[in-house]
Amino acid sequence: MSAAALLGLASCGGGDGAGGSDGGGNTGDGGSVGAPRYFGAAHSGNFWLGPVDYTETQWHNACAPTNKYPAQIRTLYGDHIMGLANEVVLQGLTASQGQLCDVCAELSANGQTVIARVVTYGQETGPNDIDVSASIDTALTASAGRTLTWRFITCPTSSPLRYTFDGRQWSNTYFFRVWVRNARVPVTKLEFRIGTAAWAAADRQNDGAFQASSQDFSRGFSLRVTSLDGTTIEDSIPGLNTFDPDVGVISHGNFE
C-alpha cells in the first residue's frame, strides 16, 4: 500500500477501465478507434491499491469537483481509474497542478495490460509509482508482484468530448469553471469568446477545471480546446444557467 498522504484536493479514488476498454482499442461507448499513440517516456515503478474510487471512500479525487465525478462521466470512463505522483510531468503538463487530469495511461504488470484514466494525484512512495482502483489491482494480478511499467496513451474512446461545469456559482453568469472530459489526447489549453470577439485563454485550476470570468456568458459563448499535438476543437455552448452543469454539453467531436 502506498503512503497516499495526498495534498490539498489530491487523493486516490477507484473503478474499472478507461471508456470500458479491454486494453485493445475496443471501447465501452460502442465504437472503435485506430491504433494507439503514446506520449512521453515509459515509466517503471510500483502500483498500489489506492483506494481510488468514484465514491471517494477515503480521499477526494483531485480531478473532480466537490460533488464528485458526474454520473455520466463515471459511466463513460468505467472503473479503471488511477492516481499519479505529484512529480509526474508530460511535455510541460504537471500532475501537481491538475494538468494531467483525465488523461489515459497504459499499465503493464505480470503479463497483463490495461488502460486507465487519471482522476487524482498526490504524494506517492516514488515518483513513478501509481495508485489504482480495485479493478486494476485485480486485473494486473497484484498477488504476483507490484512492479509495473506505464506510459501515457491516447484514450480508447470514439465518443466526443464532454464539457461539464461547476454548478456552485451557476446563477452568476459572469463566471464559469468547466472540465474538458473524455479527450483522446491530453488537453493543453482552453479558450473562450463571446460572438466574434478575440479568443481569450481560460485559467487552468488545480482540479483540472478551466476558469473564466468578467464577461456575461448568459447568452452563449464558444470554447476552443487545444490538444498536446496542437490540434483544436471549437464548440458552441448555450448560455449559463440554461442547462444542467453536471450533464454539461457534448462536443461535436474529439481528437484523432
Phi and psi in degrees as GROMACS dihedral restraints (atoms count N, CA, C in turn):
[ dihedral_restraints ]
;  ai    aj    ak    al  type     phi  dphi    fc
    3     4     5     6     1   -78.3    20    10
    4     5     6     7     1   159.1    20    10
    6     7     8     9     1   -84.0    20    10
    7     8     9    10     1    80.8    20    10
    9    10    11    12     1   -86.9    20    10
   10    11    12    13     1    60.9    20    10
   12    13    14    15     1   -85.0    20    10
   13    14    15    16     1    77.4    20    10
   15    16    17    18     1   -76.5    20    10
   16    17    18    19     1   146.8    20    10
   18    19    20    21     1   -94.6    20    10
   19    20    21    22     1   138.9    20    10
   21    22    23    24     1    56.8    20    10
   22    23    24    25     1  -119.8    20    10
   24    25    26    27     1   -78.8    20    10
   25    26    27    28     1   -14.1    20    10
   27    28    29    30     1   -64.8    20    10
   28    29    30    31     1   147.6    20    10
   30    31    32    33     1  -173.1    20    10
   31    32    33    34     1  -169.2    20    10
   33    34    35    36     1  -123.0    20    10
   34    35    36    37     1   144.7    20    10
   36    37    38    39     1  -132.7    20    10
   37    38    39    40     1  -159.5    20    10
   39    40    41    42     1  -165.3    20    10
   40    41    42    43     1   150.0    20    10
   42    43    44    45     1  -173.7    20    10
   43    44    45    46     1  -143.0    20    10
   45    46    47    48     1  -135.4    20    10
   46    47    48    49     1   -16.3    20    10
   48    49    50    51     1   169.9    20    10
   49    50    51    52     1   146.8    20    10
   51    52    53    54     1   -67.6    20    10
   52    53    54    55     1   114.0    20    10
   54    55    56    57     1    60.0    20    10
   55    56    57    58     1    22.2    20    10
   57    58    59    60     1    69.8    20    10
   58    59    60    61     1    20.9    20    10
   60    61    62    63     1   -70.7    20    10
   61    62    63    64     1   148.4    20    10
   63    64    65    66     1   -93.4    20    10
   64    65    66    67     1     9.9    20    10
   66    67    68    69     1    90.2    20    10
   67    68    69    70     1    -6.5    20    10
   69    70    71    72     1  -111.4    20    10
   70    71    72    73     1    13.7    20    10
   72    73    74    75     1    99.0    20    10
   73    74    75    76     1    -5.4    20    10
   75    76    77    78     1   -85.2    20    10
   76    77    78    79     1   134.9    20    10
   78    79    80    81     1  -114.7    20    10
   79    80    81    82     1   156.7    20    10
   81    82    83    84     1   -76.3    20    10
   82    83    84    85     1    -5.7    20    10
   84    85    86    87     1   -95.4    20    10
   85    86    87    88     1    12.5    20    10
   87    88    89    90     1    90.6    20    10
   88    89    90    91     1    -2.0    20    10
   90    91    92    93     1  -111.6    20    10
   91    92    93    94     1  -174.3    20    10
   93    94    95    96     1  -136.9    20    10
   94    95    96    97     1   158.4    20    10
   96    97    98    99     1  -128.8    20    10
   97    98    99   100     1   168.6    20    10
   99   100   101   102     1   -78.9    20    10
  100   101   102   103     1  -165.1    20    10
  102   103   104   105     1   -62.1    20    10
  103   104   105   106     1   139.9    20    10
  105   106   107   108     1   -70.3    20    10
  106   107   108   109     1   154.6    20    10
  108   109   110   111     1  -120.2    20    10
  109   110   111   112     1   143.4    20    10
  111   112   113   114     1  -104.4    20    10
  112   113   114   115     1   153.7    20    10
  114   115   116   117     1  -129.2    20    10
  115   116   117   118     1   131.5    20    10
  117   118   119   120     1    73.9    20    10
  118   119   120   121     1  -177.0    20    10
  120   121   122   123     1   -83.9    20    10
  121   122   123   124     1   161.3    20    10
  123   124   125   126     1   -75.4    20    10
  124   125   126   127     1   146.5    20    10
  126   127   128   129     1  -117.6    20    10
  127   128   129   130     1   147.5    20    10
  129   130   131   132     1  -121.7    20    10
  130   131   132   133     1   129.4    20    10
  132   133   134   135     1  -165.3    20    10
  133   134   135   136     1  -150.8    20    10
  135   136   137   138     1  -123.9    20    10
  136   137   138   139     1   152.4    20    10
  138   139   140   141     1  -113.4    20    10
  139   140   141   142     1   143.2    20    10
  141   142   143   144     1  -130.6    20    10
  142   143   144   145     1   146.0    20    10
  144   145   146   147     1   -72.5    20    10
  145   146   147   148     1   113.2    20    10
  147   148   149   150     1   -48.1    20    10
  148   149   150   151     1   -76.1    20    10
  150   151   152   153     1   -71.7    20    10
  151   152   153   154     1   140.3    20    10
  153   154   155   156     1  -117.5    20    10
  154   155   156   157     1   112.1    20    10
  156   157   158   159     1  -150.5    20    10
  157   158   159   160     1   153.6    20    10
  159   160   161   162     1   -67.3    20    10
  160   161   162   163     1   -27.6    20    10
  162   163   164   165     1   -78.9    20    10
  163   164   165   166     1    -7.9    20    10
  165   166   167   168     1    56.9    20    10
  166   167   168   169     1    54.8    20    10
  168   169   170   171     1   -62.8    20    10
  169   170   171   172     1   -26.9    20    10
  171   172   173   174     1  -127.1    20    10
  172   173   174   175     1   -38.3    20    10
  174   175   176   177     1  -134.2    20    10
  175   176   177   178     1   150.6    20    10
  177   178   179   180     1   -73.0    20    10
  178   179   180   181     1   138.7    20    10
  180   181   182   183     1   -75.0    20    10
  181   182   183   184     1   120.9    20    10
  183   184   185   186     1   -63.7    20    10
  184   185   186   187     1   -21.3    20    10
  186   187   188   189     1   -94.2    20    10
  187   188   189   190     1     9.2    20    10
  189   190   191   192     1  -111.3    20    10
  190   191   192   193     1   154.6    20    10
  192   193   194   195     1   -68.9    20    10
  193   194   195   196     1   175.2    20    10
  195   196   197   198     1   -62.6    20    10
  196   197   198   199     1   -26.0    20    10
  198   199   200   201     1   -94.9    20    10
  199   200   201   202     1    20.5    20    10
  201   202   203   204     1    75.9    20    10
  202   203   204   205     1   175.2    20    10
  204   205   206   207     1   -62.5    20    10
  205   206   207   208     1   133.8    20    10
  207   208   209   210     1   -60.4    20    10
  208   209   210   211     1   150.2    20    10
  210   211   212   213     1   -57.6    20    10
  211   212   213   214     1   -40.9    20    10
  213   214   215   216     1   -66.7    20    10
  214   215   216   217     1   -34.0    20    10
  216   217   218   219     1   -71.9    20    10
  217   218   219   220     1   -38.3    20    10
  219   220   221   222     1   -58.0    20    10
  220   221   222   223     1   -45.5    20    10
  222   223   224   225     1   -63.9    20    10
  223   224   225   226     1   -42.5    20    10
  225   226   227   228     1   -63.7    20    10
  226   227   228   229     1   -42.5    20    10
  228   229   230   231     1   -78.1    20    10
  229   230   231   232     1   -30.7    20    10
  231   232   233   234     1    77.9    20    10
  232   233   234   235     1  -171.1    20    10
  234   235   236   237     1   -99.6    20    10
  235   236   237   238     1    -0.4    20    10
  237   238   239   240     1   -83.0    20    10
  238   239   240   241     1    89.4    20    10
  240   241   242   243     1  -127.6    20    10
  241   242   243   244     1   157.3    20    10
  243   244   245   246     1  -150.8    20    10
  244   245   246   247     1   168.3    20    10
  246   247   248   249     1  -125.1    20    10
  247   248   249   250     1   142.5    20    10
  249   250   251   252     1  -101.1    20    10
  250   251   252   253     1   159.0    20    10
  252   253   254   255     1   -75.2    20    10
  253   254   255   256     1   149.4    20    10
  255   256   257   258     1   -54.8    20    10
  256   257   258   259     1   -31.2    20    10
  258   259   260   261     1   -74.8    20    10
  259   260   261   262     1   -10.7    20    10
  261   262   263   264     1   -68.8    20    10
  262   263   264   265     1   132.7    20    10
  264   265   266   267     1  -133.1    20    10
  265   266   267   268     1   136.6    20    10
  267   268   269   270     1  -127.4    20    10
  268   269   270   271     1   107.3    20    10
  270   271   272   273     1    45.8    20    10
  271   272   273   274     1    48.3    20    10
  273   274   275   276     1    89.0    20    10
  274   275   276   277     1   -10.4    20    10
  276   277   278   279     1   -88.2    20    10
  277   278   279   280     1   126.3    20    10
  279   280   281   282     1  -110.2    20    10
  280   281   282   283     1   136.3    20    10
  282   283   284   285     1   -62.5    20    10
  283   284   285   286     1   -40.8    20    10
  285   286   287   288     1   -66.4    20    10
  286   287   288   289     1   -13.6    20    10
  288   289   290   291     1  -110.0    20    10
  289   290   291   292     1    13.2    20    10
  291   292   293   294     1    77.5    20    10
  292   293   294   295     1    12.3    20    10
  294   295   296   297     1   -84.7    20    10
  295   296   297   298     1    -5.1    20    10
  297   298   299   300     1  -113.3    20    10
  298   299   300   301     1    16.1    20    10
  300   301   302   303     1   -62.7    20    10
  301   302   303   304     1   136.4    20    10
  303   304   305   306     1    74.9    20    10
  304   305   306   307     1     4.9    20    10
  306   307   308   309     1   -76.5    20    10
  307   308   309   310     1   167.6    20    10
  309   310   311   312     1  -111.2    20    10
  310   311   312   313     1   150.5    20    10
  312   313   314   315     1  -136.3    20    10
  313   314   315   316     1   141.6    20    10
  315   316   317   318     1   -93.6    20    10
  316   317   318   319     1   124.4    20    10
  318   319   320   321     1  -112.7    20    10
  319   320   321   322     1   131.9    20    10
  321   322   323   324     1  -130.7    20    10
  322   323   324   325     1   126.9    20    10
  324   325   326   327     1  -158.2    20    10
  325   326   327   328     1   141.9    20    10
  327   328   329   330     1    53.4    20    10
  328   329   330   331     1    37.5    20    10
  330   331   332   333     1    78.6    20    10
  331   332   333   334     1     6.2    20    10
  333   334   335   336     1  -117.1    20    10
  334   335   336   337     1   149.6    20    10
  336   337   338   339     1  -135.1    20    10
  337   338   339   340     1   133.6    20    10
  339   340   341   342     1  -137.2    20    10
  340   341   342   343     1   163.7    20    10
  342   343   344   345     1  -114.5    20    10
  343   344   345   346     1   134.5    20    10
  345   346   347   348     1  -127.9    20    10
  346   347   348   349     1   153.6    20    10
  348   349   350   351     1   -97.0    20    10
  349   350   351   352     1   138.2    20    10
  351   352   353   354     1   -81.3    20    10
  352   353   354   355     1   122.3    20    10
  354   355   356   357     1  -121.9    20    10
  355   356   357   358     1    -3.2    20    10
  357   358   359   360     1  -160.5    20    10
  358   359   360   361     1   170.7    20    10
  360   361   362   363     1  -156.4    20    10
  361   362   363   364     1   164.3    20    10
  363   364   365   366     1   167.9    20    10
  364   365   366   367     1  -157.4    20    10
  366   367   368   369     1   -81.8    20    10
  367   368   369   370     1   122.7    20    10
  369   370   371   372     1  -114.2    20    10
  370   371   372   373     1   169.5    20    10
  372   373   374   375     1   -71.0    20    10
  373   374   375   376     1   -21.1    20    10
  375   376   377   378     1  -153.5    20    10
  376   377   378   379     1   157.0    20    10
  378   379   380   381     1   -65.3    20    10
  379   380   381   382     1   -20.7    20    10
  381   382   383   384     1  -108.2    20    10
  382   383   384   385     1     6.1    20    10
  384   385   386   387     1   -79.0    20    10
  385   386   387   388     1   152.4    20    10
  387   388   389   390     1  -133.1    20    10
  388   389   390   391     1   153.7    20    10
  390   391   392   393     1  -101.1    20    10
  391   392   393   394     1   143.0    20    10
  393   394   395   396     1  -132.3    20    10
  394   395   396   397     1   160.8    20    10
  396   397   398   399     1   -74.4    20    10
  397   398   399   400     1   166.9    20    10
  399   400   401   402     1   -60.4    20    10
  400   401   402   403     1   -37.5    20    10
  402   403   404   405     1   -67.2    20    10
  403   404   405   406     1   -36.5    20    10
  405   406   407   408     1   -69.6    20    10
  406   407   408   409     1   -43.0    20    10
  408   409   410   411     1   -54.8    20    10
  409   410   411   412     1   -41.7    20    10
  411   412   413   414     1   -71.7    20    10
  412   413   414   415     1   -44.7    20    10
  414   415   416   417     1   -62.9    20    10
  415   416   417   418     1   -33.0    20    10
  417   418   419   420     1   -88.4    20    10
  418   419   420   421     1    11.5    20    10
  420   421   422   423     1    45.9    20    10
  421   422   423   424     1    63.6    20    10
  423   424   425   426     1   -57.5    20    10
  424   425   426   427     1   -26.6    20    10
  426   427   428   429     1   -62.0    20    10
  427   428   429   430     1   -18.5    20    10
  429   430   431   432     1   -89.2    20    10
  430   431   432   433     1    -5.8    20    10
  432   433   434   435     1   139.1    20    10
  433   434   435   436     1   158.2    20    10
  435   436   437   438     1  -114.4    20    10
  436   437   438   439     1     7.3    20    10
  438   439   440   441     1   -78.9    20    10
  439   440   441   442     1   146.8    20    10
  441   442   443   444     1  -152.6    20    10
  442   443   444   445     1   166.5    20    10
  444   445   446   447     1  -116.8    20    10
  445   446   447   448     1   146.4    20    10
  447   448   449   450     1  -148.2    20    10
  448   449   450   451     1   155.9    20    10
  450   451   452   453     1  -155.0    20    10
  451   452   453   454     1   143.9    20    10
  453   454   455   456     1   -68.2    20    10
  454   455   456   457     1   144.1    20    10
  456   457   458   459     1  -147.1    20    10
  457   458   459   460     1   157.9    20    10
  459   460   461   462     1   -60.3    20    10
  460   461   462   463     1   141.6    20    10
  462   463   464   465     1   -75.0    20    10
  463   464   465   466     1   136.0    20    10
  465   466   467   468     1   -82.7    20    10
  466   467   468   469     1    66.2    20    10
  468   469   470   471     1  -129.5    20    10
  469   470   471   472     1   141.3    20    10
  471   472   473   474     1  -105.2    20    10
  472   473   474   475     1     5.0    20    10
  474   475   476   477     1   -84.7    20    10
  475   476   477   478     1   154.0    20    10
  477   478   479   480     1   -70.0    20    10
  478   479   480   481     1   169.6    20    10
  480   481   482   483     1   -58.7    20    10
  481   482   483   484     1   153.3    20    10
  483   484   485   486     1  -124.5    20    10
  484   485   486   487     1   133.3    20    10
  486   487   488   489     1  -106.2    20    10
  487   488   489   490     1   111.6    20    10
  489   490   491   492     1  -112.7    20    10
  490   491   492   493     1   146.3    20    10
  492   493   494   495     1  -117.1    20    10
  493   494   495   496     1   157.2    20    10
  495   496   497   498     1   -82.8    20    10
  496   497   498   499     1   116.4    20    10
  498   499   500   501     1   -89.5    20    10
  499   500   501   502     1     3.8    20    10
  501   502   503   504     1   -65.5    20    10
  502   503   504   505     1   -32.3    20    10
  504   505   506   507     1  -119.4    20    10
  505   506   507   508     1    37.8    20    10
  507   508   509   510     1   -61.9    20    10
  508   509   510   511     1   -29.3    20    10
  510   511   512   513     1   -75.2    20    10
  511   512   513   514     1   -14.7    20    10
  513   514   515   516     1   -87.8    20    10
  514   515   516   517     1    98.5    20    10
  516   517   518   519     1   -80.4    20    10
  517   518   519   520     1     3.8    20    10
  519   520   521   522     1   -98.5    20    10
  520   521   522   523     1    14.2    20    10
  522   523   524   525     1  -155.7    20    10
  523   524   525   526     1   138.3    20    10
  525   526   527   528     1  -150.6    20    10
  526   527   528   529     1   154.8    20    10
  528   529   530   531     1  -125.4    20    10
  529   530   531   532     1   129.6    20    10
  531   532   533   534     1  -134.2    20    10
  532   533   534   535     1   141.6    20    10
  534   535   536   537     1  -104.4    20    10
  535   536   537   538     1   133.7    20    10
  537   538   539   540     1   -93.9    20    10
  538   539   540   541     1   105.7    20    10
  540   541   542   543     1  -103.5    20    10
  541   542   543   544     1   157.3    20    10
  543   544   545   546     1    68.8    20    10
  544   545   546   547     1    23.3    20    10
  546   547   548   549     1   -70.7    20    10
  547   548   549   550     1   133.3    20    10
  549   550   551   552     1   -69.1    20    10
  550   551   552   553     1   -30.3    20    10
  552   553   554   555     1  -119.1    20    10
  553   554   555   556     1   141.7    20    10
  555   556   557   558     1   -51.4    20    10
  556   557   558   559     1   141.8    20    10
  558   559   560   561     1   -94.9    20    10
  559   560   561   562     1   132.9    20    10
  561   562   563   564     1  -105.5    20    10
  562   563   564   565     1   -24.8    20    10
  564   565   566   567     1  -156.6    20    10
  565   566   567   568     1   147.9    20    10
  567   568   569   570     1  -130.6    20    10
  568   569   570   571     1   131.5    20    10
  570   571   572   573     1  -122.0    20    10
  571   572   573   574     1   158.6    20    10
  573   574   575   576     1  -138.3    20    10
  574   575   576   577     1   158.3    20    10
  576   577   578   579     1  -160.3    20    10
  577   578   579   580     1   155.5    20    10
  579   580   581   582     1  -108.8    20    10
  580   581   582   583     1   125.1    20    10
  582   583   584   585     1    63.7    20    10
  583   584   585   586     1  -129.6    20    10
  585   586   587   588     1  -105.4    20    10
  586   587   588   589     1    18.1    20    10
  588   589   590   591     1   -63.8    20    10
  589   590   591   592     1   168.0    20    10
  591   592   593   594     1   -67.2    20    10
  592   593   594   595     1   149.3    20    10
  594   595   596   597     1   -67.9    20    10
  595   596   597   598     1   140.9    20    10
  597   598   599   600     1  -126.7    20    10
  598   599   600   601     1   141.1    20    10
  600   601   602   603     1   -78.0    20    10
  601   602   603   604     1   132.8    20    10
  603   604   605   606     1   -82.0    20    10
  604   605   606   607     1   152.3    20    10
  606   607   608   609     1   -86.9    20    10
  607   608   609   610     1   130.7    20    10
  609   610   611   612     1   -83.7    20    10
  610   611   612   613     1   136.9    20    10
  612   613   614   615     1  -103.6    20    10
  613   614   615   616     1   165.6    20    10
  615   616   617   618     1   -69.1    20    10
  616   617   618   619     1   -13.1    20    10
  618   619   620   621     1   -97.8    20    10
  619   620   621   622     1    13.2    20    10
  621   622   623   624     1    89.2    20    10
  622   623   624   625     1    -9.4    20    10
  624   625   626   627     1   -76.8    20    10
  625   626   627   628     1   160.5    20    10
  627   628   629   630     1  -112.1    20    10
  628   629   630   631     1   140.4    20    10
  630   631   632   633     1  -122.8    20    10
  631   632   633   634     1   139.3    20    10
  633   634   635   636     1  -140.4    20    10
  634   635   636   637     1   153.0    20    10
  636   637   638   639     1  -156.9    20    10
  637   638   639   640     1   179.1    20    10
  639   640   641   642     1    73.7    20    10
  640   641   642   643     1    13.8    20    10
  642   643   644   645     1  -136.2    20    10
  643   644   645   646     1   156.8    20    10
  645   646   647   648     1   -87.5    20    10
  646   647   648   649     1   109.5    20    10
  648   649   650   651     1   -98.0    20    10
  649   650   651   652     1    16.6    20    10
  651   652   653   654     1   -73.7    20    10
  652   653   654   655     1   -19.1    20    10
  654   655   656   657     1  -107.4    20    10
  655   656   657   658     1    13.3    20    10
  657   658   659   660     1   101.5    20    10
  658   659   660   661     1   158.9    20    10
  660   661   662   663     1  -161.7    20    10
  661   662   663   664     1   174.8    20    10
  663   664   665   666     1  -115.5    20    10
  664   665   666   667     1   149.7    20    10
  666   667   668   669     1  -122.6    20    10
  667   668   669   670     1   142.6    20    10
  669   670   671   672     1  -126.9    20    10
  670   671   672   673     1   121.6    20    10
  672   673   674   675     1  -106.3    20    10
  673   674   675   676     1   132.9    20    10
  675   676   677   678     1  -113.0    20    10
  676   677   678   679     1   133.7    20    10
  678   679   680   681     1   -94.3    20    10
  679   680   681   682     1   173.3    20    10
  681   682   683   684     1   -61.5    20    10
  682   683   684   685     1   -28.2    20    10
  684   685   686   687     1   -94.3    20    10
  685   686   687   688     1     9.6    20    10
  687   688   689   690     1    90.2    20    10
  688   689   690   691     1    -2.5    20    10
  690   691   692   693     1   -79.7    20    10
  691   692   693   694     1   157.2    20    10
  693   694   695   696     1  -128.7    20    10
  694   695   696   697     1   155.5    20    10
  696   697   698   699     1  -133.0    20    10
  697   698   699   700     1   132.1    20    10
  699   700   701   702     1  -113.8    20    10
  700   701   702   703     1   139.3    20    10
  702   703   704   705     1  -140.1    20    10
  703   704   705   706     1   149.3    20    10
  705   706   707   708     1   -93.9    20    10
  706   707   708   709     1   133.4    20    10
  708   709   710   711     1  -114.9    20    10
  709   710   711   712     1   133.5    20    10
  711   712   713   714     1   -64.3    20    10
  712   713   714   715     1   167.3    20    10
  714   715   716   717     1   -59.4    20    10
  715   716   717   718     1   144.5    20    10
  717   718   719   720     1   -58.5    20    10
  718   719   720   721     1   149.2    20    10
  720   721   722   723     1    73.3    20    10
  721   722   723   724     1    14.9    20    10
  723   724   725   726     1  -113.0    20    10
  724   725   726   727     1    -0.5    20    10
  726   727   728   729     1  -148.6    20    10
  727   728   729   730     1   166.4    20    10
  729   730   731   732     1   -72.3    20    10
  730   731   732   733     1   119.6    20    10
  732   733   734   735     1   -63.8    20    10
  733   734   735   736     1   -33.4    20    10
  735   736   737   738     1   -70.1    20    10
  736   737   738   739     1   -38.1    20    10
  738   739   740   741     1   -72.2    20    10
  739   740   741   742     1   -40.6    20    10
  741   742   743   744     1    69.8    20    10
  742   743   744   745     1  -148.6    20    10
  744   745   746   747     1  -131.2    20    10
  745   746   747   748     1   135.8    20    10
  747   748   749   750     1   -91.3    20    10
  748   749   750   751     1   130.2    20    10
  750   751   752   753     1   -67.3    20    10
  751   752   753   754     1   168.9    20    10
  753   754   755   756     1   -85.1    20    10
  754   755   756   757     1    -6.8    20    10
  756   757   758   759     1  -167.7    20    10
  757   758   759   760     1  -168.2    20    10
  759   760   761   762     1  -148.8    20    10
  760   761   762   763     1   170.2    20    10
  762   763   764   765     1   -77.1    20    10
  763   764   765   766     1   156.7    20    10
